[in-house]
Amino acid sequence: MGLDGRGRIAGRWGATIATARDGQLFFLGSELSEELAYSLEAAFRATPHWPDPTVTPAALAQCERLLRSTGRPLQHSSGPHYLIPRGARFTSSAEIVLSTDRLVDMLLPCNPGNWSPDEWDSLIEGRLGPWAMATIDGRIISICHTPRAMTDNAAECGVWTDPDFRGQGHAAAVTAAWASILQPTGRHLFYSTDATNHSSRRVAVRLHLRPIGWTWSLAEPGDAAGYQRHPLSDGNRPL
């Protein structure tokens, strides 16, 4: 999540609860009124924390009631987060290309169609962080990249696979390859997904990723989905 100077989720109307076995954190959207933000914070602090992060937080129902009382549309989403262990490995039938390889400029004409042209160029040229791609016969069929700015201690990956090639292990292969680039830096490497994205959750199983927590989000439809420009991109033009 991109947070503003107040520690709120930038550009978001709603709330998110992040849960782990040893505690939970509460994040408010930057677009909430101060009165509503205060009520949501109070509701969160007044409810207990369950030790199982996969169980719906006790505060979520009250937060939902408060947000729905405004009459604005609301969407619920949730999903697990994982730590990528050192030495994660997985192979597929595709050729894997890394952002650290030579001649990566050969991929500049190979935009699979879900990146804006300028961002694709920035990605290939390494300005948006490390990446790994799976290719078959010159076609990019899976990408693992770094969708938000890294910190000194952590990085999170984002994964896409062409629908024609899903379920064949390509996403797991590029995720492991992406991790291999960053593991020498000593950063903690994270993988997250939505509870309803079963193919993405199979990646976690294939790589034996360690579950560390869960997030539960309430937001306006469209706030947490759809195309968003990389925070390191120049400009803010939509796809």
C-alpha positions as CSV (number, residue, x, y, z in Angstrom):
1,M,0.0,0.0,0.0
2,G,1.1,3.5,-0.7
3,L,0.7,5.6,2.5
4,D,0.5,9.4,2.7
5,G,2.1,11.6,5.3
6,R,-0.5,10.7,7.9
7,G,0.0,7.0,7.4
8,R,-3.3,6.6,5.5
9,I,-3.7,4.6,2.3
10,A,-3.3,7.2,-0.4
11,G,-6.3,7.8,-2.7
12,R,-8.5,5.3,-0.9
13,W,-11.9,5.6,0.7
14,G,-12.3,2.8,3.2
15,A,-10.3,0.8,5.7
16,T,-8.0,-2.2,5.8
17,I,-7.1,-4.6,8.6
18,A,-3.9,-6.5,8.4
19,T,-3.8,-9.6,10.7
20,A,-1.0,-11.9,12.0
21,R,-0.8,-14.3,14.9
22,D,0.9,-11.8,17.1
23,G,-1.3,-8.8,16.4
24,Q,-3.1,-6.7,13.8
25,L,-2.8,-3.2,12.2
26,F,-5.5,-0.8,11.0
27,F,-5.1,1.4,8.0
28,L,-7.6,4.2,7.0
29,G,-8.1,5.6,3.5
30,S,-6.9,9.1,2.9
31,E,-10.3,10.1,1.5
32,L,-12.3,9.5,4.6
33,S,-13.8,12.4,6.6
34,E,-12.2,13.0,10.0
35,E,-15.4,12.1,11.8
36,L,-15.8,8.8,10.0
37,A,-12.1,8.0,10.4
38,Y,-12.4,8.6,14.2
39,S,-15.4,6.3,14.4
40,L,-13.7,3.5,12.5
41,E,-10.5,3.8,14.6
42,A,-12.6,3.6,17.8
43,A,-14.5,0.5,16.5
44,F,-11.2,-1.2,15.7
45,R,-9.7,-0.5,19.1
46,A,-12.8,-1.7,20.9
47,T,-12.8,-5.2,19.5
48,P,-10.6,-8.2,20.3
49,H,-7.9,-9.8,18.1
50,W,-8.2,-13.4,17.0
51,P,-5.0,-15.4,17.1
52,D,-5.8,-17.0,13.7
53,P,-5.2,-14.5,11.0
54,T,-7.5,-16.4,8.5
55,V,-10.5,-15.7,10.7
56,T,-12.5,-12.6,9.9
57,P,-11.4,-9.8,12.3
58,A,-14.0,-8.9,14.9
59,A,-13.9,-5.3,13.9
60,L,-14.6,-5.8,10.3
61,A,-18.4,-6.0,10.6
62,Q,-18.6,-2.8,12.6
63,C,-16.4,-1.0,10.2
64,E,-18.5,-2.2,7.3
65,R,-21.7,-0.9,9.0
66,L,-20.1,2.5,9.5
67,L,-18.9,2.8,6.0
68,R,-22.2,1.6,4.5
69,S,-24.1,4.2,6.6
70,T,-22.7,6.8,4.3
71,G,-24.6,5.4,1.3
72,R,-21.5,5.0,-0.8
73,P,-20.9,1.7,-2.6
74,L,-18.6,-0.7,-0.8
75,Q,-16.6,-3.7,-1.8
76,H,-15.0,-6.3,0.4
77,S,-11.8,-8.2,-0.4
78,S,-9.3,-10.2,1.5
79,G,-6.3,-12.4,1.0
80,P,-3.2,-14.0,2.3
81,H,0.4,-12.8,2.4
82,Y,3.5,-15.0,2.3
83,L,7.2,-14.8,2.9
84,I,9.3,-16.2,0.1
85,P,12.0,-18.5,1.6
86,R,15.6,-18.4,0.6
87,G,16.4,-20.8,-2.2
88,A,12.9,-21.1,-3.6
89,R,13.1,-22.9,-6.9
90,F,10.7,-23.9,-9.6
91,T,11.1,-24.8,-13.3
92,S,8.7,-24.7,-16.2
93,S,8.8,-25.4,-19.9
94,A,9.4,-21.7,-20.7
95,E,12.6,-19.8,-21.1
96,I,13.2,-17.4,-18.1
97,V,14.7,-14.0,-18.8
98,L,15.9,-11.8,-15.9
99,S,16.2,-8.0,-15.7
100,T,19.9,-8.6,-14.9
101,D,20.5,-10.5,-18.2
102,R,22.2,-9.0,-21.1
103,L,20.3,-8.1,-24.3
104,V,17.0,-7.5,-22.4
105,D,16.3,-4.8,-24.9
106,M,15.2,-7.5,-27.3
107,L,12.0,-7.7,-25.2
108,L,11.0,-4.0,-25.9
109,P,8.7,-5.0,-28.8
110,C,7.1,-7.9,-26.8
111,N,4.6,-6.0,-24.7
112,P,1.9,-8.5,-23.9
113,G,-0.7,-5.8,-24.2
114,N,-1.5,-5.0,-20.5
115,W,1.2,-2.4,-20.0
116,S,1.2,1.2,-21.3
117,P,4.0,1.6,-23.8
118,D,6.0,4.1,-21.7
119,E,5.8,1.9,-18.6
120,W,6.7,-1.2,-20.6
121,D,9.9,0.6,-21.8
122,S,10.7,1.7,-18.2
123,L,10.2,-1.9,-17.0
124,I,12.4,-3.5,-19.5
125,E,15.1,-0.9,-19.0
126,G,15.2,-1.6,-15.3
127,R,13.7,1.7,-14.0
128,L,10.8,0.0,-12.2
129,G,12.8,-2.6,-10.3
130,P,13.8,-6.2,-10.8
131,W,11.7,-8.5,-12.9
132,A,11.6,-12.1,-14.4
133,M,9.7,-13.1,-17.5
134,A,8.8,-16.5,-19.0
135,T,8.8,-16.7,-22.8
136,I,7.8,-19.3,-25.3
137,D,8.6,-18.8,-29.0
138,G,9.3,-15.1,-28.4
139,R,5.9,-14.6,-26.6
140,I,5.9,-13.3,-23.0
141,I,3.6,-15.6,-21.2
142,S,4.3,-14.8,-17.5
143,I,5.8,-11.8,-15.6
144,C,7.0,-11.3,-12.0
145,H,7.9,-7.7,-11.3
146,T,8.3,-5.3,-8.4
147,P,5.0,-3.3,-8.4
148,R,5.9,-0.8,-5.7
149,A,9.1,0.9,-4.5
150,M,11.4,-1.4,-2.5
151,T,12.6,-0.5,1.0
152,D,16.0,-1.2,2.4
153,N,14.5,-4.3,4.2
154,A,11.7,-5.5,2.0
155,A,10.3,-6.0,-1.5
156,E,7.0,-7.5,-2.8
157,C,6.3,-9.1,-6.1
158,G,3.4,-8.9,-8.5
159,V,2.7,-11.7,-11.0
160,W,0.7,-12.0,-14.2
161,T,0.3,-15.0,-16.5
162,D,-1.3,-15.1,-19.9
163,P,-4.7,-16.9,-19.5
164,D,-3.7,-19.4,-22.2
165,F,-0.7,-20.6,-20.1
166,R,-2.1,-20.6,-16.6
167,G,-1.8,-23.7,-14.4
168,Q,1.4,-24.9,-16.0
169,G,3.9,-23.6,-13.3
170,H,5.1,-20.5,-15.2
171,A,4.0,-18.1,-12.4
172,A,5.9,-20.1,-9.8
173,A,9.0,-20.2,-12.1
174,V,9.1,-16.4,-12.6
175,T,8.4,-15.8,-8.9
176,A,11.3,-18.0,-7.9
177,A,13.5,-16.3,-10.5
178,W,12.5,-12.8,-9.3
179,A,13.4,-13.8,-5.7
180,S,16.8,-15.1,-6.9
181,I,17.7,-11.6,-8.1
182,L,16.9,-10.0,-4.7
183,Q,17.9,-12.6,-2.2
184,P,21.5,-11.6,-2.2
185,T,20.4,-8.1,-1.0
186,G,19.1,-9.6,2.3
187,R,15.7,-8.1,1.9
188,H,12.5,-9.9,3.1
189,L,10.6,-10.9,0.0
190,F,6.8,-11.0,0.0
191,Y,4.1,-12.5,-2.1
192,S,0.4,-11.7,-1.7
193,T,-2.8,-12.5,-3.4
194,D,-6.6,-12.4,-3.2
195,A,-8.5,-15.1,-1.4
196,T,-10.6,-15.8,-4.6
197,N,-7.5,-16.1,-6.9
198,H,-7.0,-19.8,-6.7
199,S,-4.4,-20.0,-9.4
200,S,-2.3,-17.4,-7.6
201,R,-2.6,-19.3,-4.3
202,R,-1.4,-22.4,-6.1
203,V,1.9,-20.5,-6.7
204,A,2.3,-20.2,-3.0
205,V,1.8,-23.9,-2.6
206,R,4.2,-24.8,-5.4
207,L,6.9,-22.7,-3.9
208,H,6.2,-23.7,-0.3
209,L,5.8,-20.1,0.8
210,R,5.4,-19.4,4.5
211,P,2.0,-17.8,5.3
212,I,2.5,-14.8,7.6
213,G,-0.8,-13.0,7.7
214,W,-4.0,-11.8,6.0
215,T,-5.5,-8.5,4.9
216,W,-9.2,-7.6,5.0
217,S,-10.2,-4.5,3.0
218,L,-13.3,-2.4,2.6
219,A,-13.2,0.1,-0.3
220,E,-15.2,1.7,-3.0
221,P,-15.4,-0.6,-6.1
222,G,-12.5,0.2,-8.4
223,D,-10.3,1.6,-5.6
224,A,-8.3,-1.6,-5.1
225,A,-8.6,-3.1,-8.6
226,G,-7.8,-2.2,-12.2
227,Y,-4.7,-0.7,-13.7
228,Q,-2.6,1.5,-11.6
229,R,0.7,3.1,-12.7
230,H,3.8,2.0,-10.9
231,P,4.8,4.5,-8.2
232,L,8.2,5.0,-9.8
233,S,6.7,5.8,-13.2
234,D,6.9,9.3,-14.7
235,G,3.5,11.0,-15.1
236,N,0.2,9.5,-14.1
237,R,-1.5,8.6,-17.4
238,P,-3.9,5.6,-17.3
239,L,-3.5,2.6,-19.6
